[in-house]
Amino acid sequence: MQSTWENVVAFDLSESGVRPVSLRELTKLGFDLEAALDLPLGYSQSNGTIPLRERLAAIYPGATVDHIEVTNGTSEANYLVALALLQPGDEVAMEIPNYMQLWGIPHSLQAPLRTFRLRPEAGWEPDWDEFERAVTPKTRLLYLSNPNNPSGAILSASAMERVVRRCEQTGTILLADEVYLGTELEGERTKSFWGMSPQVVVTSGLSKAYGIPGVRIGWIVGPPSLIETCWSQHDYLTICPNKLSDLVARVAVTAENREYLYARTRSILRANLPLLRDWVASFGGLLELNEPRAGAMALVRYHADVPSRELCERIRVEQSTLVVPGAHVGLEGYLRIWYGGAPEYLREGLRRVGVVLSEVSRGAVPKV
Ligand SMILES: Cc1ncc(COP(=O)(O)O)c(C=O)c1O
């Protein structure tokens, strides 16, 4: 749905990153444009150049270049881990709501999928009974996004511990997608799962906290034997990351630039969230904002008897504005709204969504 409409509508509030960084901004962080102009545009090293993998390894204590595979985005990183690990019949578990990539991949690999809920009423802690039913000795892979897309929730230290211990008991590989790590609005940085157990594999990339989705750089951090298998799968898929992008990534991920880019992301989110809050409040009791702790999207619960897919379709058709129906991320009765863009864009997008919500609350019939 997003791919079909996001570039067609006038206002796209289905996004999930922040207003992206430009190449010009990166030159201020040390990207050498002149040198890039002379770079022969050959194939890049297929698992990522050594300088880039060295810089990435420095982020993850105990990791070496052999623990890292550079990919075309976090989505390719997740895909490669699943391809490397799953055989037909292997079970996969994932939390709901979630980024739904690991819902689709097991289906195409004939791997049965079990889900467990994160409970909004419990600060988005997992439903532990469901979790234990979903993660068993048959589970090859467990996928989490932390911070979570779409709730913006961050698992507590004790919840992380419980997840990891369960994976150790059941022999399950935990795939922790940490692409939103660094997008926290307040307080402490999200703790990485990296290093909590040999069962842990982490994926991440430049798309969210760094604000650079267009260069399509992601990475996998894991045991060297798994990384080697992912690397050979990578050769069959896209061969290598983009050479120019590898160069951009080397600049973005240095300790100093990473902190700068995280701070940029945080300041965008902090400036925009009050706009969303005020907009939600202006509807009286019709809407409820789920305050995100991290990430550039927020869940808004609506109290109207209309399925979220239908509501979003009406918003798109009548207002040329795209928001994600909760049903698409496993949570009916919610809208997922992007608030990481320019303030004036957000204001107008919200105004348009509001027109339809007001009509719905008055029981007005759709125009289409
Ligand atoms: C949790 C999560 N992982 C991965 C991705 C895709 O990231 P990338 O653009 O790095 O492929 C997204 C995109 O929304 C996401 O929300």
The ligand as an SDF file (V2000), in Angstrom:
LIG
                    3D

 16 16  0  0  0  0  0  0  0  0999 V2000
   11.9470   -1.8150   12.1070 C   0  0  0  0  0  0  0  0  0  0  0  0
   12.3700   -1.5240   10.7120 C   0  0  0  0  0  0  0  0  0  0  0  0
   13.3910   -2.2100   10.1950 N   0  0  0  0  0  0  0  0  0  0  0  0
   13.8220   -1.9780    8.9420 C   0  0  0  0  0  0  0  0  0  0  0  0
   13.2210   -1.0310    8.1480 C   0  0  0  0  0  0  0  0  0  0  0  0
   13.7510   -0.8000    6.7620 C   0  0  0  0  0  0  0  0  0  0  0  0
   14.9370   -0.1380    6.8990 O   0  0  0  0  0  0  0  0  0  0  0  0
   15.9070    0.1910    5.6540 P   0  0  0  0  0  0  0  0  0  0  0  0
   15.3860    1.4250    5.0240 O   0  0  0  0  0  0  0  0  0  0  0  0
   17.2270    0.4160    6.3410 O   0  0  0  0  0  0  0  0  0  0  0  0
   15.9070   -0.9760    4.7540 O   0  0  0  0  0  0  0  0  0  0  0  0
   12.1570   -0.2950    8.6350 C   0  0  0  0  0  0  0  0  0  0  0  0
   11.4770    0.7150    7.7840 C   0  0  0  0  0  0  0  0  0  0  0  0
   10.4860    1.2900    8.1190 O   0  0  0  0  0  0  0  0  0  0  0  0
   11.7200   -0.5380    9.9560 C   0  0  0  0  0  0  0  0  0  0  0  0
   10.7030    0.1520   10.4690 O   0  0  0  0  0  0  0  0  0  0  0  0
  1  2  1  0
  2  3  1  0
  2 15  2  0
  3  4  2  0
  4  5  1  0
  5  6  1  0
  5 12  2  0
  6  7  1  0
  7  8  1  0
  8  9  2  0
  8 10  1  0
  8 11  1  0
 12 13  1  0
 12 15  1  0
 13 14  2  0
 15 16  1  0
M  END
$$$$
